[in-house]
Amino acid sequence: MKLILNSVSKINKRTMSTPIEILWKAALKTFTGQKNVGYKFCQQNFEKLYTLINEIKADDVKLTPDVLRYVQFQSAPMCFIDIFENEDISISVFILKHGVTMPIHDHPGMHGLLKVLSGVVNINSYTIQSDSDYLVNTDKKIEATSHATETVNKNDPACILTPRDKNLHGISCVEGPAAFLDILSPPYKVDMYGQGERPCTYFNVISSNETSKSEKISDQVQLIVTHSPENFYSQTLKYTGPTLS
């Protein structure tokens, strides 16, 4: 009898899903099949995914203190850990060195969730006002709404972007290294507009018209499309957490 119980225990341990595996399955359920004609976005599935990502901790993706120390003392401003990617979703971890800012960039046609796992970041988000501005060219000026800066740490809920709202953001590490888990759907490499891979476009703020003087809620700003910053690059680190497949 003892031998049988031990065997059952070993089987249960092997088949038990980890938090990141549960999150991965929920992301697939939420976003799989977006390119299909009959696909409909399910808000209930998205809300379940949001609940699950808020429960994820650094340990769930094997983001150890040793990894964070390594990042702080290597040359690249940012490190990147690729956890999973297919035609529907990408799941990854970004780690910013202390004092580093990820420049303002877009996520064309994407939904996204960002959960801080370590450190503290400031997130400045923007919503483009015109749908015609989502396919942009270098030096093009566009109108956008700038949302209030969010200061986010590991105890805060995930930040959300949609194909429309807060689709552009810049992220600054104010206490670091700062790491965050990112779920994007669909990934950049997936063709959604019939023009091939969608690039990650960078922007600078060139003018601002503040709408609230007592408490900054939102600004009307003008952004200009710019080149990828030469001094901002990343180093890829190996993912050592549970395999997703």
VMD Tcl script that draws the C-alpha trace (Angstrom):
set ca {
  {0.00 0.00 0.00}
  {2.82 2.42 0.88}
  {4.48 1.73 -2.47}
  {1.22 2.49 -4.32}
  {0.73 5.80 -2.43}
  {4.28 6.86 -3.20}
  {3.75 6.11 -6.88}
  {0.51 8.14 -6.96}
  {2.28 11.03 -5.22}
  {5.06 11.03 -7.83}
  {2.50 11.02 -10.67}
  {0.60 13.95 -9.12}
  {3.82 15.98 -8.82}
  {4.64 15.33 -12.46}
  {1.16 16.28 -13.72}
  {0.57 19.29 -11.47}
  {0.70 22.53 -13.47}
  {2.94 25.35 -12.28}
  {1.65 28.96 -12.08}
  {3.41 29.95 -15.32}
  {1.97 26.90 -17.11}
  {-1.53 27.81 -15.91}
  {-1.00 31.38 -17.09}
  {0.28 30.17 -20.48}
  {-2.78 27.96 -21.02}
  {-5.07 30.87 -20.10}
  {-3.27 33.14 -22.56}
  {-3.67 30.56 -25.33}
  {-7.36 30.18 -24.51}
  {-7.82 33.95 -24.62}
  {-5.96 34.75 -27.83}
  {-5.66 31.65 -30.03}
  {-7.16 32.03 -33.49}
  {-7.24 35.82 -33.83}
  {-6.53 35.58 -37.55}
  {-9.54 33.31 -38.08}
  {-12.69 34.90 -39.48}
  {-14.89 33.61 -36.66}
  {-12.64 34.72 -33.78}
  {-14.33 36.80 -31.09}
  {-12.46 38.39 -28.20}
  {-13.85 37.00 -24.92}
  {-13.72 39.52 -22.10}
  {-14.36 36.80 -19.50}
  {-11.29 34.86 -20.66}
  {-9.22 38.06 -20.59}
  {-10.34 38.85 -17.05}
  {-9.35 35.33 -15.94}
  {-5.95 35.84 -17.57}
  {-5.60 39.17 -15.77}
  {-6.35 37.50 -12.42}
  {-3.74 34.81 -13.08}
  {-0.94 37.16 -14.15}
  {-1.45 39.15 -10.95}
  {-0.55 36.01 -8.99}
  {2.75 35.42 -10.81}
  {5.95 35.89 -8.79}
  {9.61 36.08 -9.80}
  {10.17 32.52 -8.52}
  {7.57 31.19 -10.96}
  {9.87 32.02 -13.90}
  {13.10 31.30 -12.01}
  {14.05 34.98 -11.85}
  {16.58 34.69 -9.04}
  {18.60 37.35 -7.16}
  {21.69 36.03 -8.98}
  {20.08 36.83 -12.34}
  {19.19 40.34 -11.20}
  {22.72 40.96 -9.92}
  {24.15 39.79 -13.22}
  {21.93 42.19 -15.14}
  {22.99 45.17 -13.08}
  {26.69 44.61 -13.80}
  {26.64 43.71 -17.50}
  {26.88 46.29 -20.28}
  {23.46 46.14 -21.98}
  {20.80 48.51 -20.58}
  {18.25 45.70 -20.69}
  {18.08 41.91 -20.67}
  {15.41 39.81 -22.33}
  {14.18 36.31 -21.51}
  {12.08 34.60 -24.17}
  {9.68 32.19 -22.44}
  {7.26 31.25 -25.21}
  {6.12 32.50 -28.61}
  {3.82 31.22 -31.34}
  {1.58 32.97 -33.89}
  {-0.93 33.95 -31.18}
  {1.04 35.01 -28.10}
  {4.47 35.89 -26.80}
  {5.45 35.57 -23.15}
  {8.73 37.09 -22.01}
  {10.56 38.83 -19.20}
  {12.30 42.19 -19.57}
  {14.87 43.34 -17.03}
  {15.93 47.00 -16.94}
  {19.05 48.16 -15.17}
  {18.64 50.83 -12.50}
  {18.11 54.23 -14.09}
  {17.43 52.86 -17.59}
  {14.42 53.97 -19.65}
  {12.84 51.86 -22.36}
  {11.91 54.50 -24.95}
  {8.31 55.18 -25.98}
  {7.25 52.45 -28.40}
  {4.07 50.98 -29.86}
  {2.33 47.60 -30.01}
  {0.40 47.71 -33.30}
  {-2.82 45.74 -33.17}
  {-1.88 44.07 -29.88}
  {-3.34 43.38 -26.50}
  {-0.74 43.37 -23.73}
  {-0.34 42.70 -20.02}
  {2.69 43.81 -18.01}
  {3.31 42.46 -14.49}
  {6.25 43.79 -12.48}
  {8.15 40.97 -10.75}
  {10.98 42.92 -9.14}
  {12.01 46.54 -8.59}
  {9.98 49.65 -9.35}
  {9.14 51.24 -12.70}
  {7.43 54.37 -13.93}
  {5.18 53.76 -16.93}
  {4.13 56.60 -19.22}
  {1.35 55.51 -21.56}
  {-0.16 57.15 -24.64}
  {-3.30 56.62 -26.71}
  {-3.11 57.65 -30.36}
  {-6.14 59.74 -31.33}
  {-6.52 58.75 -34.98}
  {-6.76 55.20 -36.32}
  {-4.90 56.36 -39.44}
  {-1.83 57.01 -37.29}
  {-1.31 53.34 -36.43}
  {0.68 52.73 -39.60}
  {3.43 55.28 -39.15}
  {6.52 56.48 -40.97}
  {9.73 58.02 -39.66}
  {9.43 61.74 -38.87}
  {5.62 61.58 -38.98}
  {3.92 63.69 -36.28}
  {0.90 62.24 -34.53}
  {-1.57 63.44 -31.90}
  {-2.02 61.41 -28.72}
  {-3.33 61.49 -25.19}
  {-0.72 61.12 -22.45}
  {-2.02 59.27 -19.41}
  {-0.92 59.90 -15.84}
  {2.39 58.27 -14.93}
  {1.98 54.97 -13.08}
  {4.57 53.92 -10.51}
  {4.42 50.14 -10.33}
  {6.09 47.47 -8.17}
  {5.66 43.73 -7.67}
  {2.71 44.22 -5.31}
  {0.69 46.16 -7.88}
  {-1.70 44.62 -10.42}
  {-0.67 44.20 -14.03}
  {-0.90 47.10 -16.48}
  {-3.03 46.59 -19.59}
  {-2.76 47.91 -23.12}
  {-5.18 47.28 -25.98}
  {-4.96 47.80 -29.74}
  {-6.42 51.23 -29.00}
  {-5.94 52.32 -25.37}
  {-2.48 52.97 -23.89}
  {-0.97 51.20 -26.88}
  {2.25 53.24 -26.64}
  {4.37 53.38 -23.52}
  {7.79 54.19 -22.14}
  {9.10 52.41 -19.06}
  {11.71 53.80 -16.64}
  {13.45 51.79 -13.93}
  {13.45 53.89 -10.75}
  {14.47 51.07 -8.41}
  {16.30 48.20 -9.93}
  {17.12 46.09 -11.62}
  {13.42 46.02 -12.43}
  {11.89 42.98 -14.11}
  {8.46 42.56 -15.62}
  {6.58 39.73 -17.28}
  {5.07 40.66 -20.64}
  {2.25 38.94 -22.54}
  {1.56 40.30 -26.02}
  {-0.97 39.12 -28.57}
  {-0.35 38.77 -31.39}
  {3.47 38.91 -31.47}
  {5.21 41.54 -33.58}
  {6.24 38.99 -36.20}
  {2.63 38.06 -37.05}
  {1.28 39.81 -40.16}
  {-2.02 41.51 -39.28}
  {-2.11 44.20 -41.96}
  {-1.02 42.33 -45.09}
  {2.34 44.10 -45.05}
  {4.52 41.52 -43.33}
  {6.07 41.78 -39.87}
  {5.02 44.81 -37.85}
  {7.99 46.81 -36.57}
  {8.27 48.15 -33.06}
  {8.13 51.90 -33.72}
  {9.75 54.45 -31.40}
  {8.51 57.94 -30.57}
  {9.58 61.17 -28.91}
  {7.28 63.73 -27.28}
  {7.71 67.09 -29.05}
  {4.90 69.14 -27.49}
  {2.38 68.93 -24.65}
  {-0.86 70.73 -23.81}
  {-1.70 70.01 -20.18}
  {-5.42 69.73 -19.49}
  {-5.33 69.65 -15.67}
  {-3.08 72.02 -13.74}
  {-3.94 70.90 -10.19}
  {-3.57 67.15 -10.77}
  {-2.17 65.73 -13.96}
  {-4.76 63.32 -15.31}
  {-4.03 63.45 -19.01}
  {-2.35 65.69 -21.59}
  {-2.81 66.18 -25.25}
  {0.62 65.62 -26.73}
  {2.27 65.54 -30.10}
  {4.64 62.66 -30.80}
  {7.11 62.23 -33.60}
  {8.23 58.90 -35.01}
  {11.95 58.38 -34.52}
  {14.63 55.79 -35.18}
  {15.45 53.03 -32.74}
  {17.82 54.57 -30.15}
  {21.40 53.44 -30.80}
  {22.28 53.33 -27.12}
  {19.31 51.15 -26.17}
  {19.85 47.46 -26.81}
  {19.36 44.18 -25.00}
  {21.13 40.97 -24.09}
  {19.23 37.69 -24.28}
  {19.30 35.43 -21.24}
  {18.30 31.78 -21.17}
  {14.95 30.90 -19.68}
  {15.37 28.29 -16.93}
  {11.81 28.05 -15.64}
  {9.14 25.42 -16.42}
  {8.97 24.47 -20.10}
  {5.88 25.59 -21.99}
  {5.05 23.35 -24.92}
}
mol new
graphics top color blue
foreach p $ca { graphics top sphere $p radius 0.5 }
foreach p [lrange $ca 0 end-1] q [lrange $ca 1 end] { graphics top cylinder $p $q radius 0.2 }
display resetview
